[in-house]
Amino acid sequence: MGQLYLFRLGKNPELSIAEVVSLLRMGSAGFSIRHYSEEIMLLELERRPPLLERLGGTLKVAEVIDTFDGGIGDIDTAKYFPDARQSVVFGVSAYGDNAGQNSQAVSGMVKDKLKSERVRTSHIHSPLELEHGKIARKKISEIIAFENDGRIYLARTIFVHDPFEFRKRDMKKPHQRHELAIPPRLARIMINLAGKRSGVLLDPFCGVGSILQEAGLMGYQLKGLDRNSNRIPECRGNLEWLKKEYKIGLSHRVICGDALRMGQYVEPGTVDLIVTEPYLGPSLRKTPHSAKAFKIISILKPMYEEALKGMFQALKKGGRVCIVSPRFHSKERPTRLGMENLAENAGFSVIDPLKGTSIGHERPLLDFTERHRLIREIHVFGKD
Ligand SMILES: C[S@@+](CC[C@H](N)C(=O)[O-])C[C@H]1O[C@@H](n2cnc3c(N)ncnc32)[C@H](O)[C@@H]1O
């Protein structure tokens, strides 16, 4: 049997799971999904999950240390707090069945044990869940208790999503265009969904560069294109800010150009992955009725069609695209672009990131944004 890990999923669980699966495949780590819900996924892995620092959509990852059937038994605290033997700042989060009861039981037991071991202890109390931002900010050692079907898993948190860093990249970069920009969390998820660990990443609708920023931190060589000449110095400025802020080297080339004439700007067969959110239509104050949604879609369709053809040319064989398209929830019925057909017509194959797992999902993956009154469809396509 392999090692068990708990993943505390983010606000869009299906997307979080798809990202984790893609990351594990990228890192060639065999896994099987033992349980999943809106909150928690329990995975059995053949080794420690690779590439955790790349995650955008998972709040916590914890390594299961003890498993109990019928009540919590004794634990070895050194396994839960390997780095701190003189003093410990710890907290407990509990998920699944009997969460309140388990949280209390584990907190009490750990406090007593540490006291008897003469370890100075500060317990950060929380009725059920310690918020991930608090754990990141206060550097709290966390124990997770998860109960399912009468079995209790006790785990040590080994990764926490740091919302302050993500917010900094969203809100503190010098050039912001919130009506255009994709959240860094989603940018990261999309980069991971493309499933290419390294290489040249192109965003042909780069705007102020939110996707390029995340990709730069993840070590890709960056190429950006935008038709609007105002975006180019803004995007470059944001990448220079990132370099200073995170003390990293970056290789980037951002130029003004039309993504519908890709061949003029990008040498064919030179790009490993394309991750992009093209123009999604005008910002809307309220959900459009069916006729209006249909009109927006019919205006966007030729643009997406042409852009996909250019993307196919730009990619190397084996290259991948992760791309957003809009879906409007008109009251009557959702209106969408039908990207799968457009992609197949351009030569791509449609990739299901959750294929081969037990997880059924609505295809394509979706992400909801209040701001645009639309739903983002998130597609992965491959050039075989
Ligand atoms: C939704 S925004 C992209 C946001 C970007 N991913 C970010 O987070 O900053 C779409 C961008 O596409 C650009 N654009 C629209 N049509 C284009 C075209 N034909 N070629 C290149 N860029 C285009 C717009 O100027 C805009 O900056």
The ligand as an ORCA input file, in Angstrom:
! r2SCAN-3c Opt
* xyz 0 1
  C      -9.322     39.037    -21.252
  S      -7.965     39.996    -21.706
  C      -6.609     39.003    -21.278
  C      -6.256     39.135    -19.874
  C      -4.939     38.546    -19.514
  N      -4.982     37.093    -19.563
  C      -4.540     39.018    -18.150
  O      -4.877     38.337    -17.184
  O      -3.991     40.087    -18.016
  C      -7.967     39.940    -23.434
  C      -6.843     40.694    -24.086
  O      -6.848     40.323    -25.459
  C      -6.445     41.442    -26.226
  N      -6.919     41.184    -27.611
  C      -8.185     41.238    -28.090
  N      -8.180     40.863    -29.398
  C      -6.897     40.531    -29.716
  C      -6.261     40.041    -30.887
  N      -6.940     39.829    -32.018
  N      -4.936     39.797    -30.844
  C      -4.216     39.997    -29.704
  N      -4.776     40.481    -28.585
  C      -6.085     40.741    -28.577
  C      -7.063     42.623    -25.531
  O      -6.321     43.805    -25.813
  C      -6.954     42.203    -24.063
  O      -5.785     42.739    -23.474
*
